[in-house]
Amino acid sequence: MPRIRYSKHVPSPLDGLGIEDLLDALSDFFLQSGFGRAVDAPGGERGMKELRRAIMERLAAMERIPRRLLDEWLEDPSQGEARRMDAMLDALIRRMIDEGWLKTAEGSDPAAGSRRGSLDEAIGQARFEITDKSIDFLGFRALRGLLGSLGKSGVGRHETTHLATGVEAFQASRPYEFGDTLNLDVGATLLRAVARGGPGIPIDLEADDLQVRQSDYESSCATVVMLDLSHSMILYGEDRFTPAKRVALALAHLIRTQYPGDSLRLVLFHDSAEEVPLRKLARVAVGPYHTNTREGLRLARRILMSERKDMRQIVMITDGKPSAMTLDDGRVYKNSFGLDPAILDATFREVQNCRKSHILINTFMLAGDPYLMAFVKRVAEIARGRAYFTSPATLGQYLLMDYLRKKVETIH
């Protein structure tokens, strides 16, 4: 007869801890942008050692471990109770990799480390990256927090007063006209055919019997979020770039889940400008750059002109003045002192080009200097967009409120 041996359960500080709750607590660590550390770290990558320390600090903040244990672990993780906690950290990170929340920088397979049998070494030495699964989750949590602060329980779509034969029906049926989407109202069509030809099988159906459903026309919007990557975004004792990244992730999740017909692209502008995939945004760190606003607008305009949407808009998040521009020969002219008239004129010309291309520009300024406010107001005046003077703490509320309340009409 088989014998079963029971052992006494030893409580663990990780009992009942959900990975999602831990990721939410670690969001600032994952999204940090260079604030309080060297900004020239390659790719913004961090090692497992830093991750382990961040987890321990969050566990202490969540009161899952006493502060005393954190201090002991920081002093010597190989002794006493700290040693047991260190083994739990290994198991926790192994679980995060196996479930696809993290991956080691050596390969793209989240579980590869555990299969190679070298995860213990990887946990101590390798660098890590968060996965698309983690990016999407962080965007969801950021969106939920921002909508909660707005008092919203749900979101809708960009509604207009126009009627069309779309997918969802809200109005009465009408006779089919050439060019309509064949969103057929089967019941009304058959009733019309029976009324004309009388009951009987088969039903004699003619083109004049076709009835289509009418629906509220919901327009589509292409958005480019321009993020200022200049050094000023982490200077003066304040991290302005991490909140901007968090808002971009939240907006991306909102569009993916609630506005599937819309699109979102990301452009970083600094000495020059570049488009980055959303999955790489978390690892982006600011650098010792100037602010080439004109080049960012130019790239954003090219991207938007390739989108076949009813509306095109640029959401520019910045805290500084234009201090650089790309010359015709490819060289970058820089001037950090004051507002250079040549740079300003070139920037305003590009804003005018955006307006001619029917591209709306909404600017979110994270600084309150009078000359910066004047610059942003001028951009809004030329582009017929909006200017918001906000702070990192309220940026998400302003940006999402603007996006959600917009009643989009087709631009002629």
N, C-alpha and C positions, 0 to 999 in steps of 0.2 A: 504493500500500500504506500503510495507516494506521501512524502512528508513535506509540509510547508512550514518554512521558518519565517517568522515575522520579526522585524526590527523596529525599534522605537523611531518614530518620525521626529526628525530634527528640524525645527522651523527655520526657514530661510528668508532673508530680507527680500528675495525675489518672488516669493509666493504671491500669486495673483497679479503679478506685474504684466500688463499687456505691452507688447512691442510697440503698438500704436501710441500708447501713453508715453512711453520712453522716447520715441521719435519726436513727439510733440515737445517734450521737455528739452530735447537736444536740438531743436530747430535753429536756435541762435548760433549754436556751434557749427552746424552744417552749412549755414548760409553766411557765416561771417565773411567780411569783405576786405580784411586787411587792417581793421581797427584794432589797435593794441598789439599788432605783431608786424613783422617785416612784410612790406607790400610786394617785395620782389620774390616771394616764395614761388617756385616753379608751378604754374598752373593753379595756385591756391590749394595744392594738395596738402594733406596732413597724414601723419603716421598713426598706426594703431596705438602707440604709446599715448598720444594726445587724446585719442578717442577713449581709451580706458580711463584716463584721468577725468575727462568730461563726464563719462557715465557715473563715476564715483561721486563727483561733485553734485550731479543732478539727483542721485539717490539720497545724498545727504539733505539736499534742499527739499526733496519729497518726504523727508523724515522716515525713509525706509531703513537707513542706517544711522547710528549716532555719529555726531561730529568727531567723537573720540576715535572711532574706527577709521574714519577718513584720514585723520592725522597719523594714525599708526601705519596705515597702508602707504601714505606718502613717504613716511620715514623709512620703512623697511617692509615690503610686501611679502617677504619670505618667512616671517616669524608669526607664531601664535594665531590669533583670530584673523589677522590680516592675510595670512597665507590661504586660509579657507575662502576668504572673500575674493582673493585673486583667482582661485580656481573657478569660482562662480562667474567671474567676469569672462574667463575663457569660454565657459559654456554658453553664456549669454551672447557673446560676439559670434560664436559658432552657430548659434540658432539664428541670429540676424542674417548671416551669410547664407545658411541653408534655406531660409524662407525668402530669399531674394531681396532683402532690404539693403544689403551692402554687398560689395564685391571687392576683392583685392585688386590692386592696380596691375598686377602681373597678367591677368586674364579677364575675359568678360563673363566667364561662367561663375555664377555666385557660389556654386557648391564644389567647384574644382578643388579648392583648398582642402576640404574634408576628404575628398576621394584620394588626393595625393598623399594624405597622411602627414602633411607638413604644415597643417594649420597652426599648431602650437608655435612653430617658428614664425609663421606669417603674422600671427597676432602680435608677436613681440617686435617684428622688424619691418613688415611690409607697409606700404602706403595703401589707403583704401579710397573707394569712391562710393557715393550713394547711387542707387539704381533709378531707372525710370519709375519704378513702383514707388520708391520713396519720394521722388520729386512730385508725383501726382498726389500722394498722400499729404505732403506738406502744403501743396496748393489748396487741397480740400480743407485742411484745418485752418489755413490762413483766411480762406474765403468765408468759412463758417464764423470765424471770429469777427471778421469785418462786417458781415451782414448782421450779426448779432448786435454790434455796436450801432448799426443803423436802425435797429428795430424791425428788420425784415425777417419773415419766416419762409419766404419763397420768392422766386424770381420768375419773370415772364419773358416775353420776347419783344423785339422792336415792332410795335404795332403802328399801323397807319390807318387813315380813313378810307383807303382805296379798297375796292373789291376785285377779286380775281378768282379763277378756277384753280385754287391751290389744293393742298392735301387735306386740311381739316375744314369741315363745313360749318359755317356759322349762320348762313343766310339761306333764303329759299332757293329752290332750283330755278333754272331758266333754260330756254331752248339753246342748243349748241350752235355756236357760230364758228366759222372757219378761223383757225388760229388758236382756239381755246385748248387748254390742257384737257385731255379726255378724262376728267374726273367725273365719271358717269354716275348719275343718280338712277340706279337700276329700277327701283320701285316706281319712280315717277315716269320713267321711259316706258315701262311695260303698261302702266295704266293709260298712258296716252295712246299707245298702240291698240290696246283693247277698246278704248273709247272710240277710236276711229274705225277699226275693222270688226269689232264685235268679239264676243268670247269664242274660244275654240283653240284647238291645238293642231298644227303649230301656229304660233302668233306671227302675224304678218308685220314685220318690223321695217320701217322706212327711215330714211335719214331725218325727215322732219319730226320724227318721234323722239329723237335723242334729247335728253335733258341732262344738264351738267350742274353739279353743286357749286355754289358760290362760297367763297371764304374770304376772311379778312386778309389782305395782302400784307405779308411780313417781309420786309426788305432785308437784304444781307449787307454786312459791313466788313470791310477789310481794315484791320488796325495794325499799325506798326508802333511798338513801344520803343522810344529812344531813351536809353539810360546813359547818363553822364558818368564817365569812368575816370574823370580827372581827380587829381590828388585832393582837391578841396572837399571831396565827398566824405573823407574820413578825418579831416583836420579840425582844429579848434575844439577838441574834446567831445566830438559828437560823430557817431556813425550814421551817415545819411544814406549810404548805399544798400546796407542790409535791409532796411524797411522797403526800399525801392524794389529790391529783388523779391521780397515777400509779396508785395502788391502785384508784381508781374506774374508770379506763380498763381496767385489767387484769380487774377483776371483770366489767365490761360485755362484754369479749371472751370471757371464760370462759362467761358465760351464753348469749351468742349462738351460740357454737360447740358447747358441750357440754350445755347445758340449754335447748333451744329452747322448752320449755313454760313456762319461768320468765320473769319480767319484771324490769326494773331501771329505776327513775326516780331523778332527782337533785333534791335540795332544798338550796338555800343558805340558811343562816339568819344574820342579822346584826341590824340594828335592827328588821327585819321578817323575812320569809321569802319565797322565790320558787322556783318550779320552773324548771330550765334544761334544754334539750336536751343530750344528750351531746356533740354536735358543737360546742357553744359552750364546753365546759368548759375547753379548753386556753387560751382567751383571758381567763378569769375571773381577776381580780386582787383581792387583799384591799383593804380600805379602812379608814378611821378609824371603824369601827363598834363597837357594843356587841354583846352576845350575847343574842338573844331566843330562847332555847331553847324556850319554851312555844309560840311562833308556828310554829317549825319543826316541832315535834311535831304541832301542830294541822293544818298543811297536809299533812304526811306521812300522818296518819290519814285525811284526806279522800281523798287519792289512793288509798290502799290499800283503802279501803272500796268504791271503784269497780272494783277488780280481782276477778275471779271465779277465785280460786286456793284451793288447799287450805290454804296457809299464808301468812301475811302477817308481814313483819318490817321493823323499822327498824334500820339500821346507822348509829349516830351517831358521828361523828369530831369531837372537840373538844379544846380545851386550856384552856378557861376556865370561869368560873362564870356562871350566868345573871345578866345585869346589865340586862335590859330586858324589858318585857312590853307587849303592845298592850291598851289599855283598851277598854271597851265602846263608847266614842264614837270610836274609831279613833286617838286620840292614843297616842304611845309614851312610857311612863314609863321613865326610865333612872336607874340608880344604880350607879356604878362602885366604890363603897367597901363592901367586905365583902359578905356574903351578906344581901341584903335579904329579911326574912321574908315580905313581901307577894309578891315575885317568886318566891321559893322555893315558897310555898304554891300559887300559880297554876300553877307548873311541875309540881309533884307531882300536882295535880288532873288535869292533862292526861295525865300518865303513867298515872294511874288510868283515865282514859277509854280510853286505848290498850289497857290490860289488859282492860277490859270488852268491847272490840271484838275480843278475841282476837288482838291484835297484839303480837308479841314485840319487845322493845327490847334490842339489844346495843350497849353503849357502849364506845368506844375512847378513853381519856383519854391525851392526849399530855403531860400535866404531872403532877408528883408531889407537889403541895402537899397537906398532910393534910386541909384543909377541902374541897378538890376531890375527893379520894378518898372522903371521907365522903358528899359529894353523889352521886357516881356509884354508890356502894354502895347508897344509898337508892333511886335510880332502879331499879337491878337488883332490889332487894328487892320494890319495888312491882310492877314489870312482870314479875317472875319470869324475867328475862333474865340476861345475863352482863355482867360488868364487866371490861375489860382495861386494865391500866395499862402502857402501852408507850411507844415512842419513834418518831420518824419513820423510823429505820433498820429497825425491826422491825415496823412497823405492817402492812405487806403480808403478812408471814409469819403473823402472828396472825389477820388478817382472813380470808385465804384458807383457812387451816387450819380455822377455825371453820366456814366455808361448806362445805368439802369433806367434813368428817367428820360433818356433821349428818345424822342419820337422821330424815327428816321423816315425821311422822304427821299424819293429818287432825285438825284441831282441832275439838272438839265445842263 
